[in-house]
Amino acid sequence: QVELVESGGGLVQLGGSLTLSCTGSEATFHTYAVGWFRQAPGKDRELVASITYIGRGTDYADSVKGRFTISRDNAKNTVYLQMNTLKPDDTAVYYCNVDQWWGQGTQVTVSS
């Protein structure tokens, strides 16, 4: 079992930046691809970005391309989501996902 802990959420103004972190508990964390998802009130959970276990392959939702960057530091068992030029539509709870495991989520709120 992999325990995932997200951090870094908060309240930010339009155009601001935040960096989310997802730290995994298992020593094998580095062998997993990792995804960041988000869920806004009344909406389905959607994939925002993903990264392969080595970190060479990344993928992004069209809505965040050019603004968000996913990266990982396997020595720290941590995956990051750098979010720039934030918009109110980015407001959601952000979740880290590895295989069938999910973190508890971290709230991101963008005010206009």
N, C-alpha and C positions, 0 to 999 in steps of 0.2 A: 504494500500500500504506500502511496505517495501522498504526503501531506503538503499542501500548497498554502503559502501565506502571502497575500498581496498587501502592498502598502503604497503610499504616495498620493492617494486621492485627496481631494479637497475642493475648495471654492476658488475659482479663478475668473477673472474678467475676460470678456471677449478679446480674442487675439493673444491671450496669455499662453503660458506653457506649463506643463506638468510632466513629471517622469514617474511612471508606475514601476514597481518592482514585484516580482514573483519569485519567492524562494522555495525550493523543494527540499523535502526532508531526507530523501533517499540518496545514497551515494551513487545510485544508478541514474539519477536525474539527468545527467548529461547524455544518456542514451535515448532520451525521448524527444520527439518533436513537441513543441509547446505552442499553444494558441492563446491569444487574448480575445475574449468575447465581451460584448456589452449588452445590457438590457435596459431600455428606457421604460418608464411607466406606460403600461398599456400596449407595449410592443413585444415582439418575439426577440429572443436572444439571437444576436448576430455575431458572426466572426469578423473581427476587426483586423487582425494580423496573425501570422503564424511564422514559425521559424523551425528549420530542420535541426536535428540533434547536433550536427556539427556547427550549424550557424551560417552555412554558406547559402542556403536557400531561404528566401523570405517571400511572403505573399501578403497582399493588402486588399482590403475592401476598397472599391472605387471611391467611396466617400471620404477616405482618409489618405489616399495616395498623395504623396508630396508633402504631407503635414506630419504624419506619424512615422516613427522608425522603431522597428523591433530589433533587439540585439540580445546577446546572452554572454555570460561569463561563467563557463562551466566550472572553473576553479572555485567559484562562489555559489554554485548551484542556483544561479539567479538569471532570470530573463527580465529584460527591461522593455518598457514601452515609452519612448519619448514622444510627447504629444505637443505639437506647436500650432500656432495660429488657431487656437481653440474657438469653437463656435457654440452657441446655445444648443444646437442639434447634437453636440457631442455629450451632452448631459445624460448620464446613465450610471448604472452600477457596472463596473468592469470586473470581469472574472478571468482568472488564469485557468487553463485546462491542459491536462496531460492525460492522454488516453481516456480512461473513464473517470478520472479524478478531477475535482473542481475545488478551487479555493472558495473562501467565504465572500469574496467580493470587496471592492472598495469604491466608494461613491465619488464620482466626478461631477461637479456642478459648474456650469459656465454661465455667468451672468452677463446680460447685455446692458 
